[in-house]
Amino acid sequence: MADPIADDVIAAFEQAVEAGLETRECYQAGVNTWRRAHPDQAPQYASQQAVEVILRAKVSLRVE
């Protein structure tokens, strides 16, 4: 089951990309959104969860 905040994490990432921020800052925008929604989670765990959400939404593997 997907976390309800996942759409907000992806939106924050996309807004940062559209603003022309560096890749690191784009991921940080998503992580910050996740951490605001889950303040009880350890920072490293929260970061991993947010990055996983972003990667699942943005990365596609092509097999030729």
C-alpha positions in Angstrom: 0.0 0.0 0.0 1.4 3.4 -1.0 1.9 6.1 1.6 -0.7 8.9 1.2 2.1 11.5 1.2 3.7 10.0 -1.9 1.9 12.3 -4.3 3.1 15.3 -2.3 6.7 14.0 -2.3 6.6 13.6 -6.1 5.0 17.0 -6.5 7.7 18.7 -4.4 10.4 17.0 -6.4 8.8 18.0 -9.7 8.4 21.6 -8.6 12.1 21.7 -7.7 13.0 20.3 -11.1 10.9 22.8 -12.9 12.5 25.6 -10.8 15.8 24.5 -12.2 17.3 23.4 -8.9 20.3 21.0 -8.7 19.4 17.3 -8.6 20.4 17.1 -4.9 18.1 20.0 -4.1 15.2 18.4 -6.0 15.5 15.2 -3.9 15.9 17.2 -0.8 12.5 18.9 -1.5 10.9 15.5 -1.6 12.7 14.4 1.5 11.6 17.5 3.4 8.0 16.9 2.4 8.2 13.3 3.7 9.8 14.4 7.0 7.2 17.0 7.7 4.5 14.3 7.2 6.4 11.7 9.3 8.3 13.6 12.0 8.5 10.5 14.2 10.8 8.7 11.6 14.5 8.7 11.9 16.0 11.2 9.3 17.9 8.4 7.4 14.9 6.2 7.2 12.7 9.1 6.1 15.2 10.0 3.5 15.3 6.5 2.1 11.5 6.3 2.0 11.2 9.6 0.1 13.9 8.8 -2.4 12.3 5.4 -3.0 9.0 7.0 -3.8 10.7 9.4 -6.2 12.6 6.7 -7.9 9.6 4.5 -8.3 7.7 7.3 -10.0 10.5 8.7 -12.1 12.8 5.8 -13.1 11.9 3.3 -15.8 14.1 0.6 -16.9 14.3 -0.3 -20.6 15.2 -3.8 -21.6 16.0 -4.2 -25.2 
